[in-house]
């Protein structure tokens, strides 16, 4: 048996409280070793700052998860022949080839993958051409917004495809091949533009809403969009 003093109990309770705040053992040791109020305040300020950063990250993660949920819910409804008009939030920066220098900048610690989405590119020349029953080429890649790169001081590479900020025609498509698709799948989008005398000013971009397996083959549900009116960029704070 050990006979602990009240001093020991008080110190243990204080240490346990700091550990509940997830203050590292090393910092607690420093508080007791230095016996300095300024050092204690400095340690607590650092812990508060770290916690505030974690809260900010969690809020951002929650916002993106809510977006992903809405994308999945939308893709499960009957939207595949419905064309909608939407506005962008900034220029879209899509990558269909990634060189080694860019790959180094997009390392996991940069949080790039939190703010990106797989995209598919259908050339605007095809979009503005005649509607036919034929197979057309597409490209798959990953995309993000310019302001998201600027937040991490990542320059836009010359090889990136830049989709201007503005107004877009959009629709859902489902594909099983990331290199080809039948033009009839985007016929509603093309027909809408022709009926309203609109010209596509960009290739498609978009986002991947979900992936599902059918007959042992992956099906990719994309909401694609292509610009019909270019607008000035919206500056982000």
Backbone as CSV, one residue per row, in Angstrom:
resi,resn,N_x,N_y,N_z,CA_x,CA_y,CA_z,C_x,C_y,C_z
1,UNK,0.838,-1.197,0.000,0.000,0.000,0.000,0.874,1.248,0.000
2,UNK,0.340,2.277,-0.657,1.036,3.551,-0.666,0.134,4.604,-0.035
3,UNK,0.723,5.492,0.690,-0.037,6.570,1.322,0.211,7.848,0.520
4,UNK,-0.750,8.169,-0.368,-0.596,9.356,-1.212,-1.047,10.597,-0.465
5,UNK,-0.341,11.674,-0.712,-0.690,12.943,-0.072,-1.752,13.659,-0.889
6,UNK,-2.364,14.659,-0.259,-3.336,15.478,-0.986,-2.648,16.218,-2.136
7,UNK,-1.396,16.581,-1.941,-0.644,17.238,-3.023,-0.554,16.330,-4.245
8,UNK,-0.289,15.056,-4.003,-0.202,14.100,-5.105,-1.543,13.991,-5.830
9,UNK,-2.650,13.944,-5.075,-3.971,13.838,-5.680,-4.276,15.068,-6.535
10,UNK,-3.974,16.252,-6.011,-4.239,17.492,-6.740,-3.418,17.535,-8.030
11,UNK,-2.138,17.172,-7.931,-1.284,17.192,-9.118,-1.751,16.163,-10.138
12,UNK,-2.143,14.973,-9.672,-2.638,13.938,-10.578,-3.919,14.398,-11.284
13,UNK,-4.833,15.017,-10.529,-6.081,15.506,-11.127,-5.788,16.566,-12.191
14,UNK,-4.801,17.423,-11.902,-4.429,18.469,-12.855,-3.819,17.854,-14.114
15,UNK,-2.946,16.875,-13.922,-2.324,16.193,-15.063,-3.373,15.469,-15.896
16,UNK,-4.320,14.782,-15.231,-5.367,14.069,-15.952,-6.231,15.048,-16.753
17,UNK,-6.494,16.220,-16.198,-7.275,17.215,-16.917,-6.527,17.661,-18.176
18,UNK,-5.236,17.934,-18.035,-4.446,18.329,-19.207,-4.407,17.222,-20.245
19,UNK,-4.340,15.976,-19.806,-4.325,14.853,-20.747,-5.677,14.706,-21.443
20,UNK,-6.777,15.043,-20.725,-8.091,15.036,-21.367,-8.154,16.097,-22.464
21,UNK,-7.404,17.180,-22.275,-7.285,18.198,-23.323,-6.318,17.769,-24.420
22,UNK,-5.717,16.589,-24.255,-4.738,16.022,-25.189,-3.449,16.843,-25.256
23,UNK,-3.115,17.467,-24.136,-1.813,18.124,-24.031,-0.760,17.022,-23.923
24,UNK,0.282,17.051,-24.777,1.279,15.977,-24.758,1.996,15.859,-23.402
25,UNK,2.420,14.643,-23.083,3.158,14.389,-21.839,4.389,15.294,-21.754
26,UNK,5.096,15.457,-22.884,6.307,16.278,-22.878,6.002,17.715,-22.460
27,UNK,4.857,18.240,-22.915,4.497,19.612,-22.544,4.131,19.697,-21.066
28,UNK,3.460,18.673,-20.566,3.110,18.665,-19.142,4.371,18.588,-18.289
29,UNK,5.318,17.777,-18.724,6.596,17.699,-18.001,7.283,19.059,-17.957
30,UNK,7.181,19.784,-19.084,7.808,21.104,-19.139,7.123,22.073,-18.181
31,UNK,5.802,21.980,-18.087,5.065,22.844,-17.169,5.535,22.612,-15.733
32,UNK,5.687,21.350,-15.343,6.096,21.034,-13.968,7.574,21.321,-13.748
33,UNK,8.381,21.108,-14.793,9.830,21.286,-14.620,10.192,22.761,-14.536
34,UNK,9.608,23.571,-15.408,9.990,24.981,-15.469,9.290,25.823,-14.411
35,UNK,8.092,25.359,-14.016,7.328,26.096,-13.008,7.177,27.559,-13.416
36,UNK,6.881,27.777,-14.724,6.806,29.133,-15.251,5.411,29.376,-15.815
37,UNK,4.746,30.439,-15.329,3.409,30.771,-15.819,3.451,31.119,-17.300
38,UNK,4.501,31.819,-17.738,4.600,32.199,-19.151,4.730,30.965,-20.034
39,UNK,5.500,29.961,-19.573,5.629,28.727,-20.336,4.299,27.980,-20.378
40,UNK,3.578,27.969,-19.267,2.275,27.312,-19.232,1.315,27.978,-20.199
41,UNK,1.286,29.302,-20.194,0.426,30.031,-21.124,0.804,29.760,-22.570
42,UNK,2.097,29.706,-22.846,2.563,29.447,-24.204,2.123,28.069,-24.675
43,UNK,2.245,27.079,-23.805,1.839,25.716,-24.153,0.336,25.654,-24.398
44,UNK,-0.438,26.295,-23.516,-1.892,26.278,-23.686,-2.321,27.020,-24.946
45,UNK,-1.646,28.113,-25.254,-1.968,28.838,-26.498,-1.695,27.961,-27.714
46,UNK,-0.577,27.238,-27.689,-0.250,26.344,-28.809,-1.303,25.252,-28.954
47,UNK,-1.764,24.714,-27.830,-2.788,23.665,-27.877,-4.111,24.217,-28.406
48,UNK,-4.458,25.434,-27.993,-5.689,26.064,-28.479,-5.602,26.311,-29.980
49,UNK,-4.451,26.809,-30.433,-4.268,27.062,-31.860,-4.364,25.767,-32.659
50,UNK,-3.745,24.714,-32.142,-3.806,23.415,-32.827,-5.239,22.896,-32.892
51,UNK,-5.978,23.059,-31.791,-7.366,22.601,-31.764,-8.230,23.410,-32.726
52,UNK,-7.985,24.708,-32.823,-8.742,25.545,-33.753,-8.490,25.116,-35.193
53,UNK,-7.243,24.742,-35.499,-6.932,24.251,-36.838,-7.639,22.930,-37.115
54,UNK,-7.693,22.054,-36.096,-8.404,20.785,-36.261,-9.893,21.024,-36.507
55,UNK,-10.470,21.984,-35.774,-11.890,22.309,-35.950,-12.146,22.828,-37.353
56,UNK,-11.259,23.691,-37.835,-11.399,24.224,-39.194,-11.332,23.101,-40.223
57,UNK,-10.396,22.168,-40.017,-10.263,21.034,-40.929,-11.513,20.153,-40.892
58,UNK,-12.048,19.935,-39.700,-13.251,19.113,-39.571,-14.456,19.780,-40.226
59,UNK,-14.565,21.108,-40.076,-15.652,21.827,-40.738,-15.535,21.690,-42.261
60,UNK,-14.318,21.795,-42.761,-14.102,21.666,-44.198,-14.436,20.246,-44.654
61,UNK,-13.986,19.256,-43.883,-14.269,17.866,-44.236,-15.763,17.596,-44.223
62,UNK,-16.469,18.173,-43.228,-17.922,18.006,-43.137,-18.609,18.618,-44.351
63,UNK,-18.149,19.805,-44.752,-18.752,20.475,-45.907,-18.592,19.636,-47.169
64,UNK,-17.420,19.061,-47.368,-17.193,18.250,-48.566,-17.957,16.930,-48.501
65,UNK,-18.078,16.360,-47.305,-18.861,15.133,-47.168,-20.336,15.393,-47.478
66,UNK,-20.839,16.547,-47.047,-22.227,16.891,-47.357,-22.419,17.071,-48.859
67,UNK,-21.418,17.651,-49.522,-21.481,17.792,-50.970,-21.493,16.423,-51.633
68,UNK,-20.625,15.509,-51.160,-20.579,14.173,-51.742,-21.918,13.459,-51.564
69,UNK,-22.514,13.626,-50.383,-23.808,12.999,-50.142,-24.863,13.523,-51.114
70,UNK,-24.879,14.849,-51.321,-25.870,15.422,-52.242,-25.628,14.954,-53.668
71,UNK,-24.357,14.780,-54.052,-24.036,14.281,-55.388,-24.561,12.858,-55.577
72,UNK,-24.354,12.020,-54.571,-24.813,10.636,-54.667,-26.337,10.585,-54.730
73,UNK,-26.994,11.360,-53.873,-28.458,11.384,-53.874,-28.995,11.831,-55.227
74,UNK,-28.356,12.842,-55.797,-28.788,13.344,-57.094,-28.609,12.291,-58.182
75,UNK,-27.481,11.593,-58.137,-27.187,10.617,-59.183,-28.126,9.418,-59.132
76,UNK,-28.770,9.189,-58.008,-29.667,8.042,-57.871,-31.083,8.357,-58.350
77,UNK,-31.334,9.617,-58.683,-32.639,9.998,-59.202,-32.603,9.987,-60.732
78,UNK,-33.756,10.158,-61.350,-33.848,10.093,-62.814,-33.461,11.444,-63.403
79,UNK,-32.161,11.636,-63.605,-31.676,12.895,-64.145,-30.932,12.707,-65.468
80,UNK,-30.865,11.491,-65.962,-29.962,11.212,-67.060,-30.374,11.861,-68.382
81,UNK,-31.622,12.335,-68.491,-31.992,13.035,-69.714,-32.381,14.480,-69.430
82,UNK,-32.186,14.897,-68.190,-32.545,16.255,-67.808,-31.334,17.169,-67.920
83,UNK,-31.500,18.253,-68.651,-30.439,19.245,-68.807,-30.740,20.412,-67.882
84,UNK,-29.767,20.843,-67.143,-29.949,21.972,-66.229,-28.918,23.051,-66.517
85,UNK,-29.226,24.259,-66.070,-28.321,25.401,-66.195,-27.737,25.685,-64.824
86,UNK,-26.448,25.841,-64.748,-25.793,26.085,-63.473,-24.670,27.090,-63.631
87,UNK,-24.337,27.761,-62.531,-23.218,28.704,-62.503,-22.044,28.087,-61.771
88,UNK,-20.850,28.430,-62.217,-19.632,27.931,-61.590,-19.305,28.752,-60.352
89,UNK,-18.390,28.243,-59.530,-17.908,29.001,-58.381,-16.508,29.568,-58.633
90,UNK,-15.870,29.142,-59.708,-14.546,29.641,-60.077,-14.097,28.890,-61.324
91,UNK,-12.942,29.250,-61.842,-12.372,28.488,-62.951,-12.058,27.070,-62.488
92,UNK,-12.349,26.112,-63.327,-12.048,24.708,-63.021,-10.695,24.378,-63.643
93,UNK,-9.846,23.715,-62.887,-8.522,23.317,-63.349,-8.489,21.799,-63.396
94,UNK,-8.467,21.245,-64.614,-8.507,19.797,-64.785,-7.168,19.272,-65.269
95,UNK,-6.796,18.104,-64.757,-5.518,17.486,-65.105,-5.798,16.146,-65.792
96,UNK,-5.355,16.033,-67.027,-5.509,14.773,-67.759,-4.162,14.069,-67.926
97,UNK,-3.100,14.779,-67.583,-1.765,14.183,-67.434,-1.128,14.850,-66.221
98,UNK,-0.419,14.076,-65.413,0.223,14.615,-64.214,1.707,14.291,-64.270
99,UNK,2.534,15.349,-64.376,3.980,15.122,-64.423,4.528,14.990,-63.000
100,UNK,5.809,14.670,-62.911,6.406,14.385,-61.601,6.451,15.622,-60.706
101,UNK,6.683,16.806,-61.285,6.753,18.014,-60.466,5.398,18.338,-59.859
102,UNK,4.338,18.163,-60.644,3.000,18.410,-60.121,2.633,17.363,-59.082
103,UNK,2.993,16.121,-59.335,2.689,15.051,-58.383,3.326,15.334,-57.025
104,UNK,4.523,15.915,-57.026,5.190,16.248,-55.770,4.434,17.337,-55.017
105,UNK,3.867,18.293,-55.777,3.100,19.368,-55.155,1.767,18.873,-54.615
106,UNK,1.231,17.828,-55.218,-0.073,17.314,-54.827,0.039,16.153,-53.860
107,UNK,1.098,16.126,-53.065,1.277,15.054,-52.100,0.127,15.084,-51.090
108,UNK,-0.158,13.957,-50.434,-1.324,13.885,-49.552,-1.402,14.986,-48.505
109,UNK,-0.267,15.471,-48.016,-0.305,16.495,-46.982,-0.863,17.811,-47.488
110,UNK,-0.937,17.979,-48.792,-1.465,19.227,-49.347,-2.979,19.272,-49.309
111,UNK,-3.632,18.182,-48.930,-5.101,18.071,-48.868,-5.733,18.242,-50.236
112,UNK,-4.957,18.019,-51.294,-5.498,18.178,-52.647,-6.664,17.223,-52.891
113,UNK,-6.519,15.991,-52.437,-7.525,14.992,-52.756,-8.849,15.246,-52.036
114,UNK,-8.831,16.063,-50.986,-10.081,16.447,-50.333,-10.897,17.372,-51.219
115,UNK,-10.227,18.146,-52.058,-10.907,19.188,-52.835,-10.946,18.890,-54.327
116,UNK,-10.682,17.654,-54.723,-10.699,17.315,-56.141,-11.832,16.362,-56.448
117,UNK,-12.091,16.168,-57.738,-13.041,15.158,-58.165,-12.607,14.614,-59.512
118,UNK,-12.808,13.331,-59.764,-12.568,12.816,-61.116,-13.496,13.502,-62.116
119,UNK,-12.980,13.759,-63.303,-13.731,14.461,-64.345,-13.568,13.719,-65.669
120,UNK,-14.460,14.018,-66.629,-14.286,13.516,-67.992,-14.368,14.678,-68.964
121,UNK,-13.592,14.580,-70.022,-13.503,15.637,-71.025,-14.111,15.147,-72.343
122,UNK,-15.103,15.887,-72.809,-15.638,15.717,-74.160,-15.369,17.032,-74.881
123,UNK,-14.700,16.974,-76.015,-14.247,18.183,-76.700,-15.424,19.053,-77.131
124,UNK,-15.245,20.372,-77.021,-16.318,21.299,-77.403,-16.638,21.210,-78.890
125,UNK,-15.654,20.815,-79.719,-15.935,20.638,-81.148,-16.975,19.547,-81.351
126,UNK,-16.916,18.497,-80.542,-17.928,17.440,-80.620,-19.271,17.968,-80.133
127,UNK,-19.252,18.709,-79.023,-20.487,19.241,-78.452,-21.211,20.169,-79.418
128,UNK,-20.443,20.929,-80.196,-21.036,21.887,-81.124,-21.326,21.279,-82.501
129,UNK,-20.975,20.015,-82.675,-21.165,19.357,-83.971,-22.528,18.717,-84.099
130,UNK,-22.725,17.953,-85.173,-24.009,17.280,-85.392,-24.226,16.148,-84.396
131,UNK,-25.480,15.890,-84.069,-25.835,14.794,-83.163,-25.955,13.516,-83.981
132,UNK,-25.133,12.535,-83.645,-25.095,11.287,-84.406,-25.089,10.092,-83.465
133,UNK,-25.378,8.942,-83.997,-25.294,7.702,-83.227,-23.942,7.076,-83.504
134,UNK,-22.949,7.529,-82.772,-21.593,7.029,-82.985,-20.802,7.100,-81.687
135,UNK,-19.681,6.399,-81.659,-18.799,6.387,-80.508,-17.833,7.568,-80.599
136,UNK,-17.704,8.298,-79.512,-16.811,9.458,-79.490,-15.724,9.240,-78.434
137,UNK,-14.565,9.855,-78.625,-13.495,9.716,-77.625,-13.726,10.639,-76.428
138,UNK,-13.334,10.187,-75.252,-13.370,11.012,-74.050,-12.052,10.820,-73.305
139,UNK,-11.791,11.714,-72.376,-10.615,11.597,-71.511,-11.066,11.699,-70.059
140,UNK,-10.416,10.948,-69.213,-10.697,11.014,-67.779,-9.499,11.614,-67.057
141,UNK,-9.787,12.364,-66.011,-8.714,12.975,-65.231,-9.231,13.390,-63.872
142,UNK,-8.516,14.296,-63.226,-8.955,14.832,-61.942,-8.976,16.350,-62.042
143,UNK,-9.893,16.972,-61.320,-10.038,18.417,-61.405,-10.252,19.055,-60.046
144,UNK,-9.943,20.344,-59.982,-10.165,21.140,-58.783,-10.457,22.566,-59.237
145,UNK,-10.586,23.481,-58.308,-10.822,24.877,-58.660,-9.539,25.679,-58.479
146,UNK,-9.449,26.769,-59.241,-8.240,27.583,-59.176,-7.997,28.104,-57.758
147,UNK,-9.045,28.566,-57.068,-8.826,29.136,-55.739,-8.313,28.084,-54.760
148,UNK,-8.651,26.808,-54.999,-8.163,25.757,-54.115,-6.666,25.521,-54.309
149,UNK,-6.184,25.713,-55.533,-4.743,25.646,-55.765,-4.056,26.867,-55.170
150,UNK,-4.691,28.043,-55.333,-4.095,29.275,-54.810,-3.965,29.230,-53.296
151,UNK,-4.933,28.589,-52.619,-4.852,28.474,-51.162,-3.601,27.743,-50.719
152,UNK,-3.079,26.836,-51.570,-1.883,26.063,-51.228,-0.662,26.515,-52.032
153,UNK,-0.802,27.704,-52.676,0.308,28.288,-53.436,0.837,27.332,-54.504
154,UNK,-0.082,26.608,-55.158,0.287,25.711,-56.244,-0.019,26.414,-57.566
155,UNK,0.990,26.681,-58.381,0.727,27.335,-59.667,-0.009,26.400,-60.619
156,UNK,-0.773,26.987,-61.533,-1.491,26.181,-62.524,-0.508,25.774,-63.616
157,UNK,-0.253,24.479,-63.799,0.705,24.035,-64.823,0.182,24.348,-66.232
158,UNK,1.102,24.530,-67.143,0.728,24.815,-68.526,-0.032,23.649,-69.159
159,UNK,0.160,22.453,-68.631,-0.500,21.274,-69.200,-1.942,21.110,-68.720
160,UNK,-2.377,21.926,-67.738,-3.720,21.789,-67.195,-4.757,22.343,-68.170
161,UNK,-5.945,21.754,-68.137,-7.073,22.268,-68.914,-7.844,23.240,-68.031
162,UNK,-8.036,24.463,-68.512,-8.718,25.493,-67.727,-10.124,25.688,-68.266
163,UNK,-11.102,25.398,-67.437,-12.508,25.587,-67.797,-12.943,26.920,-67.203
164,UNK,-13.375,27.877,-68.009,-13.639,29.231,-67.498,-14.793,29.288,-66.507
165,UNK,-14.770,30.298,-65.678,-15.888,30.559,-64.782,-17.061,31.083,-65.605
166,UNK,-18.281,30.699,-65.234,-19.418,31.195,-65.994,-20.665,30.352,-65.816
167,UNK,-21.502,30.366,-66.848,-22.752,29.613,-66.856,-22.580,28.366,-67.710
168,UNK,-23.167,27.256,-67.249,-22.950,25.957,-67.880,-24.268,25.247,-68.159
169,UNK,-24.248,24.409,-69.194,-25.273,23.393,-69.359,-24.736,22.117,-68.737
170,UNK,-25.609,21.383,-68.046,-25.146,20.226,-67.290,-26.160,19.096,-67.360
171,UNK,-25.664,17.853,-67.241,-26.531,16.692,-67.155,-25.749,15.522,-66.574
172,UNK,-26.474,14.495,-66.126,-25.858,13.285,-65.620,-25.638,12.289,-66.753
173,UNK,-24.500,11.597,-66.714,-24.237,10.508,-67.654,-23.661,9.332,-66.880
174,UNK,-23.898,8.144,-67.384,-23.326,6.932,-66.794,-22.516,6.217,-67.853
175,UNK,-21.253,5.943,-67.556,-20.378,5.298,-68.531,-19.659,4.124,-67.882
176,UNK,-19.241,3.196,-68.718,-18.458,2.047,-68.243,-17.054,2.040,-68.851
177,UNK,-16.836,2.936,-69.806,-15.553,3.034,-70.497,-15.053,4.466,-70.318
178,UNK,-13.849,4.624,-69.805,-13.302,5.951,-69.548,-12.538,6.521,-70.739
179,UNK,-12.641,5.857,-71.889,-11.970,6.349,-73.089,-12.944,6.617,-74.240
180,UNK,-14.138,5.994,-74.183,-15.106,6.161,-75.264,-16.526,6.156,-74.700
181,UNK,-17.443,6.776,-75.406,-18.852,6.715,-75.060,-19.679,6.979,-76.316
182,UNK,-20.957,6.618,-76.287,-21.835,6.890,-77.416,-22.359,8.320,-77.324
183,UNK,-22.316,9.034,-78.418,-22.769,10.419,-78.436,-24.224,10.554,-78.015
184,UNK,-25.031,9.499,-78.238,-26.435,9.579,-77.889,-26.649,9.832,-76.390
185,UNK,-25.647,9.489,-75.578,-25.768,9.724,-74.142,-25.763,11.208,-73.797
186,UNK,-25.137,12.022,-74.641,-25.112,13.468,-74.382,-25.987,14.216,-75.383
187,UNK,-26.791,13.486,-76.138,-27.667,14.123,-77.132,-28.594,15.162,-76.502
188,UNK,-29.194,14.910,-75.304,-30.058,15.940,-74.704,-29.324,17.259,-74.451
189,UNK,-28.067,17.167,-74.020,-27.263,18.368,-73.769,-27.020,19.126,-75.068
190,UNK,-26.628,18.412,-76.094,-26.353,19.027,-77.389,-27.631,19.592,-78.018
191,UNK,-28.740,18.851,-77.899,-29.998,19.306,-78.489,-30.511,20.560,-77.790
192,UNK,-30.344,20.620,-76.473,-30.772,21.806,-75.728,-30.030,23.041,-76.235
193,UNK,-28.719,22.895,-76.429,-27.928,24.018,-76.919,-28.391,24.447,-78.309
194,UNK,-28.658,23.492,-79.176,-29.098,23.821,-80.529,-30.477,24.486,-80.509
195,UNK,-31.374,23.978,-79.673,-32.720,24.540,-79.604,-32.719,25.968,-79.091
196,UNK,-31.754,26.308,-78.243,-31.685,27.644,-77.644,-30.580,28.501,-78.259
197,UNK,-30.037,28.025,-79.393,-29.016,28.780,-80.148,-27.810,29.148,-79.268
198,UNK,-27.334,28.147,-78.519,-26.193,28.328,-77.631,-24.976,27.629,-78.202
199,UNK,-23.803,28.200,-77.945,-22.538,27.603,-78.372,-21.735,27.203,-77.146
200,UNK,-21.210,26.006,-77.161,-20.348,25.569,-76.063,-18.983,26.236,-76.202
201,UNK,-18.544,26.896,-75.125,-17.291,27.642,-75.128,-16.151,26.871,-74.465
202,UNK,-16.438,25.681,-73.969,-15.397,24.878,-73.312,-15.686,23.402,-73.525
203,UNK,-14.668,22.582,-73.292,-14.874,21.145,-73.188,-15.682,20.875,-71.919
204,UNK,-16.098,19.649,-71.729,-16.804,19.331,-70.485,-15.821,19.207,-69.327
205,UNK,-16.339,19.443,-68.153,-15.680,19.108,-66.895,-16.759,18.417,-66.064
206,UNK,-16.723,18.515,-64.761,-17.798,17.920,-63.976,-17.300,17.293,-62.703
207,UNK,-18.031,16.315,-62.207,-17.590,15.575,-61.030,-18.132,14.156,-61.090
208,UNK,-17.420,13.272,-60.428,-17.857,11.889,-60.303,-18.766,11.784,-59.088
209,UNK,-20.045,11.450,-59.334,-21.003,11.370,-58.231,-20.873,10.064,-57.458
210,UNK,-20.704,8.967,-58.173,-20.571,7.675,-57.492,-20.093,6.615,-58.478
211,UNK,-19.652,5.496,-57.924,-19.254,4.321,-58.702,-20.055,3.139,-58.182
212,UNK,-20.629,2.370,-59.072,-21.322,1.158,-58.666,-20.913,0.006,-59.575
213,UNK,-21.090,-1.192,-59.082,-20.717,-2.385,-59.829,-21.972,-3.039,-60.396
214,UNK,-21.980,-3.249,-61.715,-23.081,-3.931,-62.391,-22.509,-5.004,-63.301
215,UNK,-22.967,-6.239,-63.110,-22.467,-7.364,-63.902,-20.941,-7.427,-63.852
216,UNK,-20.409,-7.202,-62.656,-18.959,-7.252,-62.416,-18.185,-6.200,-63.201
217,UNK,-18.860,-5.124,-63.614,-18.189,-4.025,-64.304,-18.506,-2.729,-63.565
218,UNK,-17.505,-1.863,-63.371,-17.786,-0.594,-62.703,-18.550,0.361,-63.625
219,UNK,-19.543,1.013,-63.067,-20.288,2.060,-63.774,-19.980,3.390,-63.092
220,UNK,-19.613,4.382,-63.890,-19.222,5.680,-63.364,-20.327,6.695,-63.664
221,UNK,-20.857,7.302,-62.597,-21.920,8.287,-62.745,-21.313,9.687,-62.626
222,UNK,-21.272,10.403,-63.733,-20.701,11.747,-63.775,-21.793,12.784,-64.010
223,UNK,-21.695,13.917,-63.311,-22.441,15.092,-63.746,-21.466,15.938,-64.552
224,UNK,-21.692,16.000,-65.844,-20.810,16.770,-66.719,-21.406,18.153,-66.944
225,UNK,-20.556,19.084,-67.296,-21.026,20.420,-67.637,-20.058,21.058,-68.614
226,UNK,-20.583,21.962,-69.444,-19.766,22.692,-70.411,-20.240,24.132,-70.444
227,UNK,-19.293,25.046,-70.571,-19.574,26.481,-70.451,-20.286,27.027,-71.693
228,UNK,-21.319,27.854,-71.452,-22.014,28.544,-72.548,-21.918,30.061,-72.412
229,UNK,-21.435,30.534,-71.268,-21.243,31.975,-71.051,-20.106,32.177,-70.061
230,UNK,-19.098,32.933,-70.466,-17.939,33.185,-69.596,-18.194,34.435,-68.761
231,UNK,-17.890,34.336,-67.473,-18.059,35.459,-66.548,-16.746,35.708,-65.816
232,UNK,-16.546,36.932,-65.281,-15.326,37.205,-64.514,-15.223,36.275,-63.314
233,UNK,-13.996,35.989,-62.924,-13.770,35.134,-61.758,-14.321,35.789,-60.500
234,UNK,-14.839,34.947,-59.626,-15.275,35.422,-58.309,-14.088,35.306,-57.367
235,UNK,-13.647,36.423,-56.849,-12.480,36.415,-55.965,-12.821,35.779,-54.626
236,UNK,-11.939,34.873,-54.181,-12.137,34.180,-52.914,-11.310,34.834,-51.827
237,UNK,-11.921,34.947,-50.645,-11.192,35.513,-49.516,-10.272,34.478,-48.904
